[in-house]
Amino acid sequence: MSQVVVVGAGQAGLATSRELTCAGVEHVVLERGRIGETWRGRWDSFCLVTPNWSVRLPGHGYDGEEPDGYMPRDELVAYLEGYAAQVRAPVREGVDVRSLGRGGDGALVLDTSDGAVEADAVVLATGAYQRPHRPAAANALPPDLLQLDVEDYRNSGDLPAGPVLVVGSGQSGCQIAEELHRAGRDVFIACGRTPWAARRIGDQDLIWWALETGFLDAPVESLPDPRARLLGNILATGHDGGHDLHLRTLHAMGVTLLGHYLGADGRRARFAPDLAESIAWGDERHRQFMALVHELVAARERARAADRAVARRRTLGPLHGVPMTIKESYDVVGMPTTWGVPDMKDNYATVNAVTVDRLLAAGVTLFGKTNVPIHLADYQSYNDLFGTSNNPWDTRRTPGGSSGGAAAAVAAGLTPLELGSDIAGSIRIPAAFCGVFGHKATHDTVCMRGHMPGPPGSLATVDLTVGGPFARRADDLALMLQAIAGPSPEDAKAYILRFPPPRATTLRGYRVAAWLDDTAFPIDAEVLGCCQGAVEALRRARVTVDDVHPDFKLAEAHALYRQLFDPLTVAGSTKVIEQLEQIAHGPADNPLTISARNSLARHVDWVVANERRVRLSAVIARFFEDYDVLLCPVAPVVAIPHDHSQPQYSRTLMVNGHPRPYNDMVGWLSFPTATWLPATAAPIGKTKGGLPVGIQVIGPHLEDLTTIDFAGRMTEIVGGFERPPGY
C-alpha cells in the first residue's frame, strides 16, 4: 500500500510528487495516459498564452534560449517529461482511475484499470478542464453537421469545406477562430463574457503585470463566486511572438461576432442579443486591470522619487519611502472608492482625501486599497465587488470590520501601516481580531474630508466618525497619527494641532484603572481571562492598577451612543427613512424599533442627547484627573467565524455558551466614541485556541499620545504583535 497516491501527471501532479519526495513521503503518481497527457491532446499549433519565463515548477524554471517566447505544445510536453525525470517522479502511465472509496479497514481504495490500489491519502491533480463543456442546445444541431469538441480539433485542414461556427470565446475559442480565419475560412464565433488585456503594456508582458499587481494572487475562497477564478484567463495569444487577441481584434480582422448560442431550428442557429453586453463586460474587466497597472506604476514612481530624494540627501517627511495600503473608503486619485457597493464601482475620485494628501506629503508610497463591508456597515468585511477578507490567524474567521482588510493586511505583513476609520469600533475590533495595534483618534483631530460614506464630495464633519492608524508597533501609531492629524485646510489658517506629550515617561509612572466586565455587556471567559492576565502582569511589574471606572452605567452610555449614532446611518436616504417610519411603530422594547426611532429623531432630540454627551464627558474628564488611562475590553469575543446570514440583526454572538445580540460587539466601544475620546487597541495575548485578544486603552480628550505610549509600554511585558503562522 502506498502512503499517498497522486492522480494525474500534469504540472500539478508532478510538482506534488516533487514535494512529497523532498518530505520523504512514499507515494505513486497514476496517469491514465502519458505524462502531460492533457497537453498532448491540444491542437497542432497550440502554444501557451503565458511567456516561457513564467513556466516554473518547483525546483525547475525555464532554462531555454527564448524566455520571452511562448512554448508550443510539444515543447511543453518535453518540459514536463524532463521535470518528471529530474524529480524522479514515480509515475505509472496508462493507469485509469475509475473511482475512489474506502475499504473495510477504512483505507482509501482506488479502482483502477490496473486493479485496486490502497492509500492513506489521495491527491487529485487532474486539472480543471478534463471534460469539455458542451451546451445542451448543441443537441438541436442537425446530426449530419460535423461537431467537434476543442480536444478533438487538430487543424483547419481536417475540417470540411465551408464556414465554421466556434461556440465559446475563451482563450481556446479565440485562438482557433483566428487560426481558421487565417486559413481562409468564413468564421463565426458565439461570444460569452471574457476578460482581455493588451499583450504588452509598456515594455512588459501582460503576465508580468498580472503577477506584479497581485491580480493572480487572490485565493479562491476570497472571491465573490468560485466562477470568478475564470477572470484569471485573460484573452491574448502567444502565436507569432505574442499579440493582442480578443473580441474586438477578431471583429477587426473579419470574424463575425455573435451573441450566446441558444439553439437551432433545423439548419438555422439562434443567438442571444447580448453581444454588446459581452463586449462591454470584457472592456470593463480591461479597465479594471489597467487601473491596477496604473496604481502600480504610480506607486513605483513615488518610490523612485523617494530614492532620488535620498540620493540628493533630502527627505520627503517622517514616512519617507514607506509603502502602505489604505482603507477602501478613502479617496485616492486613480483608485475607485466604492464602499463595497457594486453600483459605485466606477466612482473614481478627482481629488485625494485630506489624509491621503498628508500621507503623501509625509513621504508615503500608496500602492493599493484594502477591503471593507458594504457601506462600511458590518463587523465583518465582505462584499460582492471584492469578496471576503479572511483573518490571517484563521481564514475561516473574519478579520473584523469595517477596517477588516486593513488590519488583516498589517497582520499578514502585506503593509507596515494602514489608515482606518472608526465610528462603531471599525479600527479597534479588527485590530483586536488580528492581533495588531489600532488607534481611534480623538474626534476631529484627523480631518475626514474625502472619506466615505457621505456622498462623494461631502464637506461636513460627521459626528463620531474618526480616522486612525494601524501598525505592528505602538510607536508607529504615534508617528503616523502626527503625520495625518490637524485641522481642516480652512481651519488651519487660524490654528495648528499639537498633541500633549504622554502623561508618564515610564510604565510604572502611569495611574491605571481597569473596567473589565459588566452585566450589560458580558465578556466571554477566554477574552476576560486574557484581559485579567494583562492587568496582573502590570501589577507584577509594580504598576498600580485600580479596579474602578467613571461614575456612569455602561448600558446608559451605550443607549446615548445609539441616539447619536443611529441617525448617521440613514442621513440622505429617503427610501430607508420611509422604511424606518414603518418599523418605528413596532414594540417599544424591540431593538429594531428603538434603532428606527433613534434614526428618525428630531433635531431637538439630538440637542438633548448632545447635552447628555457633554455631561458624560465632564464625568469622564473628572475621572481622568485621578487616572491616566482606563483599560476596557475591545470586543466580547475573539474573531468570529464568517457569518453572512441576513438580516444582519438576526446574527448572534456566543458568549460563555449563550447567544448574545450581534451588536453587543460595540458595547464596550460606544462610550469613548460618544464622548470623542482617544482609544488604542493593543494585542495582549492569545486564547488557548491561538486567537489574538486585544484590550482597549482609553485616555483623556486630546491626549492620544498617552494611550499610544501606554499601549506600547504595556505590550513590552505582556502581549505585543506576533506574526500569524505562515506569515
N, C-alpha and C positions, 0 to 999 in steps of 0.2 A: 504493500500500500504506500503510495506517495503521500508525503505530508501535505503538499499543495499541488493542485492541478491548475494550470493556466490554460484557458480555452482561447485559441487564436494566436497565430504567429505573425501578426502585423506589427506595426511600431509599438503599440501599447503592450501587447503580449511579450515582445522581445525585451522591452525596457523593464517590464515587471520581472522577467526572468533574470535579467542582469542584477536587479536589486536583491532578489531572493538569493542569488548566488553569493553576492557580497555579504549577505547576512548569514550565510551558511545554512540556508533552509533547503532541504531536499524537495525537489519539485520536478514536474514534467510539463512540457507545453504540447498540447494537442492541436493539430491543424488539419482541417478536413481536406485541404488541397495541398499547396506548397507554400513555403514562406512568402509572405506578401501576396497571397492569392487574390485578394480583392483588387489590388493594384494591377495585377496581371490581366484582369478582365476588363480594363478600361479600353477605350477606342484607340486606334493605331497612333493617332497624332497627339494623344493626351500628354500634357505636361502640367506640372504643379503651378498653382497660382502664386505660391509663396516663393521668394528667391532662395537660391541654394544656401546662402549664408545662414538662413533661418532653420535649415534642416539640421537638427542637432539632438540626437538621442543621448541619454546619459553616458558620458564617457566616450562619445564618438560624434564629433561635429563634422561638418563638411570640410574636406581637405583637398578638393579638386582645384582645377585651374580657372573656373568660372563662378566665383562666389555671387556675382550679380546676375547669373543666368537662372533659368527655370528648368528644373530637372524633368526630362522626358520619362515616359513610363518605364522603359526597360532599364534605364539608368537608376531609377528609384528602386526597382526590384533588386538590382545588383547591390545597391547600397544596403538594403535590408538583409540580403544574404550575407554580405560581408560583416555586417554588425552581428548577425547570429553566430557566425564563425568566431568573431573576436571575443564575444562574451561567453562562448561555448554553451549556447542555449540548448538544453536537452529537448529538441523538437522532434516529435513523432508526426511525420507528414502522412496525409491520406487517412487520417482518423476522424470520422464524422461523429460529433457528439449529438445524440438524438434526444436525450432527456437527462434530467438531474433530479435525484430524490435521495431518500435516506434508507439505509438498510436496517435490518432488525436490531443491530447493535448501536444504531444511532449515527454510524459513519455515513458520510456523503457518498453516494454511488452514482457514477456517470454511466449511462447506457450508450456505448459507442459502437461504431461499425467494426471495431476490433475487440469486442467483448466488454464486460463490466470493468470499470476502474474505480477503486475506492480512494477516498481522500479525506484528510482532516479539514481542508479548506479548499474552496474553488474560487478562482479569479476569472470572471468573464471579461475577456478583452476582444470581443467580437466586433466592436465598432458600431457606429450609429446608422450606417447606410447599407445594411446587408440585404434588405428587401426593397425593391422599387415600389414607390407609391403610385399605384395605378388608380386614377379617379374612377368611381363607379360608373360614371356616364360613358366611359370608354366602351362599355358593353353594347352601347347603342350604335356603334360604328358598324358598317357593313362587314360581314365576315370575310369577304374577298379583298378587303383593303388591308395591305400589309401594316401591321402594328409591331413596333419594336420597343422594348424597354431599353433604357440607356445602357444596361450591362450587355445587351445583345448588339448594339451598334458598333461597327468597326470603322467604316469609312463611307464616303458618299458613293463610291463605285459599286458597293454592294446593294444599293437601293435601286428599285425600278425607276425608269424614266418618269419625269413629271414633277409637279410641285410637291413640297413637303410641308407638313404641319408639325411643328415642335410644340408639345404641350409642357409648359414649365419654363420659367425664365430665371432659374438659379444659375450658378456658375456653369454647370454642365450644359444646361439648355442653351444658354447664350453662346458658349463656345462652339457647340455643334451647329447652331444656327449660322454663326459666322463662317464655319468651315463649309457648310452646304452652299451658302451664298457665294463664296469664293470659287466653288466648283461649278458655278453657273446655274444653280438651282433657283427656282422661284420659291422663296421661303416665307412661311407664315409662322408666327410664334404667339401662343396663348400665354399672356403675361399675368404674373401674380405680383405680390409686393416683395421686392428685393432691394437691399441696400446697395449703394455703389459709392465709389470714390475714385479719384484720379489715380492712375497707376503710379505716377511720380508727383510728389509735392515738393517744390523747391528742388534740392539736389538729392532727395531721399525717396526710396520706395515707400508705397503706402503701408506696407507691413512694418517697416521701421517706425513710422508714425503711430501705427496701431499699438505697437509694443511700448514705445516711449511715453505715449499719453495715458497708458493704463487701460486703453479701450478693451483689450483682451483679458484683463486681469479679474473681471468680476466673476465670483463663484456662482454656480447655477442657483444656489439657494438664495442669493441676494436679488435675483431677477424677479420682476413683477409676475412673470409667467415662464415656465420652463421652455416654451417655444421661443422666448426671446433670445435663447442661445444662438439661434439661427442668424441673428444680426451680425454675428462674427464672420459669416460667409459673405464677404463683400465682393460685389461683382468686379471682376477685372480678368485679365488673361496673361499668361506667360509666353504665349506664342510670339514668334518674331522678335524676341528680346523683351517682350512685355509691352502692353499698350492698354489704353482705356477700352473697356468693353462693358456696355450696359444698354438699357433700352433706348436711350437717345442716340447712341452711336450706331446701334443696329438699324434704327429708323433712317439715320443719315446715309447709311450705305445701301439702303433699298429693301431691307427686310420689312415685311408688313407686320405691324404690331396689332394684336387683338386683345380683347378682354379675357377673363377667365373662361375656360372651356366649360360649357354647360351640358352638352349632349349633341345628338344628331337626329335628324328626321330623314331617314334614308341616307342619301349621299350629301345631304346639306347639313353642315355643322352649325351649332348655335353657340354664341359667346355673350358673356355678360357685358353690359355697357359701363364697365368700370375701368377702362384703360387709363383714362385721365387721372383717376384716383390713385391707381397703382403707380403711375409715373410720379405724381406729386408726393406720394409716400416715400418713394426712393429718393427724390430730391430733398425731402425733409431730413432723411437719415444722413444724406451727404452734408447738409447744412450743419447738423448736429456734430458730425465727425469733424468737420472743418472748424467748428467752434472749439473743440478740444485741441486741435492743432494750433489755432491762433492763441489759445491760452498758454500752451507750452512755449510757443515762440516768444510771447510777451514775457513770460516768466524767465526764460533763459536770457533775454535781452536785459532784463532788470538785474539778473545775476552777473552778466558781463559788465554792466555799468558799475556794479559794486566792486568787481575785480579791478576795473580801470581806476576807480577812486582810490583803492588801496595802493595801486601802483603809483599814483600821484600823491600818496601819503595824506589822503583826505578820507574822512569818514562820512557816511550818509546818515548817521544818527545812532542811537543806542541799540538798535536792532539791525545794524548794518549787515546785509547779506543773508539774514536769517530767512530760510524758506518756510512758508507756512500756508495752511489752508484756512478757510473762513466759513462760518456757518452760511448755509444757502440763502438765508433771509436778508443778508446784507447786499446792497447794490454794489456791483463791481462792473465797470465798463468792460464790455466784451464777454461777460458771463451772464447767463439767464438768472433771474430771480423769480422763482415760481411758487415758493412756499409749499411745494409738492402738489400743486393744483394743475391738472392736465391742461385746463384752458389757459393757464398762464405760461405755457412752455415757450412762447415767443416773446416774453417780456424781458427785453434787454435794456439795461439802464443806460442812459446817456451821460450821467454823471455818477461819480462814486459817492458812497455813503461818507459822511464826515469822518467816521472812524477809519474807513479804508484809506482816505487821504492821509490821515495822521499816521497810520501804519506805514504807508509808502514813504512818507516824509522821514520816518524813523529808520528807514533802510530795509524794510521787509521786502522779500520777493514772494508775492502771492502766486500760487501755482494751481489752485483749484478750490472747489467748494465741497462742503460736507452735508450729509443728508438730514432731513427734518420730517416730522409728520405733516400731513396735510393741514394747512392753515396754522401750523405750529401748535396744534391743539391736542396733544396727547403726551402721556408719559412714556411712549414708545415712538420709534422713528421709522415710519414706513409710508410709502405712497405708491401710486400707480406709475409715476414717472421714473423713479429711480430705485424702486424696490425696497427691500427691507434691510436695515442696518442691524448687524449682529454684534453681540458682546464678545470681545476677544478672549474673555475668560471662559466663555461657554457660548458657542454660536447658536445654541438652542434658546438663548435668552436675549432679552433686549438690552441695549446699552443705555436705555432711558430716553427721555425726550423733554423738550423738543430739540435740545442740542446734542442728541444722541450720537449722530455721525461725528460731531466734533470730539466728544470725549473718547469714542472708540478709536478715532484716528490718532489721538495723542497717546492713548494706552498702547496701541499696536506699534507705535514708532513711525507711523506714516508722516507725522509732523511734530515738531517740538513744541509748538504753540498753537492755540486756536482762539478765536473770538466767538463767544456765545452770547446769548441773551437770556433773560430770566424775568418771568412775571409770575410763574407758579412752580418754581423750582427747576426751571429748564436748564440751568447751569449746575445747580447743586445735586440734583438727582442723578444725572448722567455721570458727574464726577464721582459720586459715591459708588454707583453701579460698576464703573470701570476702573476704580482704584487710582484716580488721578486727583490733582488739585484743581479746584474751580472757585472763582470768586465772583459773587454778586456784589457789584459796586453800590455805594450809596446812591440813591436815586438822583438823577440829573447831574451826576458828575461826569458821565460819559454821554456825549451828545448822540442821540439815536436817530437823527435825521438820515434818511436813506436806509433805514431798517424797516422791513415789512413783517407783519401786516400793518394796516393802514394802507389805503390805496396808493399806487405809485405816485410819487410826488408829494406825499403828505409832509406838512411842515410842523404841525403841532407836537409838543411834547406829550407823550402818553403817560398817564398816571400809572405807577407801579412798575412799568417796563424799564429794565436796566440792561446795560451791556456788561461784559466782564470776560476775563481771560481764563483759559485752561492751560495747564502746564504739568510737567512731571516733577517740578521743584517749586517750592513756595516763593523763593526769591525771584524766579522768572515771572510769577504772577505780578509781583510788585514792579518789575522792570517794564512789563507790557502795559500794566494799568497806567503808569505815569506817562507812557508814550501816547495813550489814547484819551486820557482824561482831560477835561477842560470845558469851558462854556461853549455855547453855540458860536459860530463865526460872528453873529451880530453882537452878542453879549461880550465877546472877547475884546470889543472896543473899550469896555469900561473896567473889566476886572480879569484877573487870572485865578486859576485854582492851584493851591498848594496844600497838599495833604499834611496834617500834623505828623510828626515822627512817631514811631511806636512808643507806647507808654512805658516800656521797660527795655532794658538792654541785655537782660539775662532771663532765662526761663523762670528761675526762682523769683525774679522781681515782679512777675505778674500776679495780680489778685484775681483768682479764678472762681467762678460759680458754675455749678453743674445742675442741669434740669433734664433728667434722662428718661422720665416716664410720666405718663398722665393717663388717667382713666378715660379721658375724652378721646385720645388717640393712642391706644396701646401699641407697644413696640414688641416685635417678635423676639423671643428669648435669645436667639443666636445673635441678633443685632444688638440687643440690650447688653448681652454679655461682653461683646467687643467694646461697647461704649464704656461700660463699667471697668473693663480691663484697662482702658486708656486712662481713666481717672485714677485708678490705683497705681498705674505706672508713674503718673505725675506725682502722686503722693510719695511714692518710694524715692522719687528724685527730690524730695523735700520742697515740692511746690504746694502751697496752701490752696486746697480746693474745698469750697463750702457747698453743701447740698442746699441750694437756695435759689429762688427765682424772683423776678419782679412781681409786684403785687397786682396781678390780674389773673383771670381764668383763661386757660388756653382755648376752651370752647367758645367763649365770648369774643376773644380776639379773632378767632377763625371766622366767626359769623360776621364780624365787622369787615374782615378782609373780603368775604364773599360779596358784601354790599358794595364795596369799592371795585371789585374785580368783574363781577358778572356783567355790568353794563358795557364794559370794554369789549366783550366778546361779540357783541351784536351791533355795535355802532355802525350806522350807514347801510345796514342790510334790511330793507323794507320787508322782504319775504320772510326772513327769520323773525322779525318783530311781530308780524301777523301770526305766525305760528305760536310764538310765546304768549300772545294775548289769549289764545285758546287754553294753553297749558296753565296759565296763571289762575284759572278758575277751579283748579283741582284742589284736593285736600290740603289744608293749611300746613300739615306736618310732613307732606311729601317733599323730598329733596328737590325734585324737578319743579314743583310748584314754587318752592322758596327761591330757587335759582331764577325762574321766569319772572317772579315779582321783583327780585333784585334788579334784573336786567331792564325792566320797564319802569324803574324808579324815576320820579320827578326830580328836577334839579334841586328843589328844596330838600328832598330826601338825601341827596348827595351832600348838601351843605351841612345837614345834621350829622351825617356819617363822618364827614371830614373833621368836624369839631371833635367827635369822639376819637378820631385818629390822633389829633393833636394832643388831646388829653392823655391818651395812652402813651404817646411819645414822651410826654412830660414825666409820666410814671417811670418809664424805662430810663430816661435821662438821669433821674434821681438815683436809680439803682446803679448806674454806671459811675456815680460819684464814689461808690464804695468798692466797685469791682471793675476790672479792665475788660474782661471777656466773659461771655456766657456760653457754656457748652451744651448743645442740644443734639438729638439725633437729626439726621437728614431725612431718612425715609423709614417707615415701619418695617420694611423687609429688604432683603437683598434683591439683586436683579431678578426680575420675574421672567418666566417662560413667555415666549411670544404668544400674544393673545389678540387676535384681530377681529374678535367677535363684535357684532353690532347689535343694538346701540351701545356706545361706549359706557354709558352709565350703568349698564347691566353687568359689567365685569366686576369681579371681586378680587380682593387680596386675601391670602391665607395668613393669618396672624395667630401664632400659637394654636394652630389647628382649627381655627374658627374663621369663617368668611367675614370680611370687613368691606365696606364700600371702597370702590376703586379710587375715589377722590380723597380717601384717607392719606393718600400719598403726599398730599400737600399740607397735612395738618400741622406739622412742626415747622413748615417753611413760611406759613402765612403771616405770622405776626411781624417778623423782621421785614417782610415785603411791604405789608400795610403801613409800617412806620418808617419806611425808607432807609433802613439800617444796612450797613455793610455786613456780609456774612461770607465766610470762607469755608468751603467743604474740603476736608483733609482726609486722606486714607489712613486708617488706624489699625488695619489688620484684615484677616480673613476668617471666615467661618470654618468649621470642621470640613465642610464640603468644598472649601477652596475658593469661595466667592468673596470679593472685596466688601468691606464695610467702611463707610465714611462717617465723620462727625462734623457738626456744624459749629463753627466758631463765630459767634455774633458779637459785634462790638458797638461802641458809641457812634452816633451820627457823624459822618465825615472822617472817622478815624479808621479808614480802610487799611492803612499800613500796620495798625495794631493787630487786627485779626490775621492778616497775612503773616506778619512776623511771628506771632504766637503759634500759628499753624506750622510754620517751618521749624521752630524750636521744639515744639511738642513731638513732631514726627522724627526728630533725631533720636528720641528714646523709645518711641512706640510707633509701629506702622511705617508710613512712608511709601513711596511708589515702588512697586515691583513689576518687572516685566511679566506679562501673561505667558504661560507656557507656549513655546513655539514662536515667540516673537523676540 
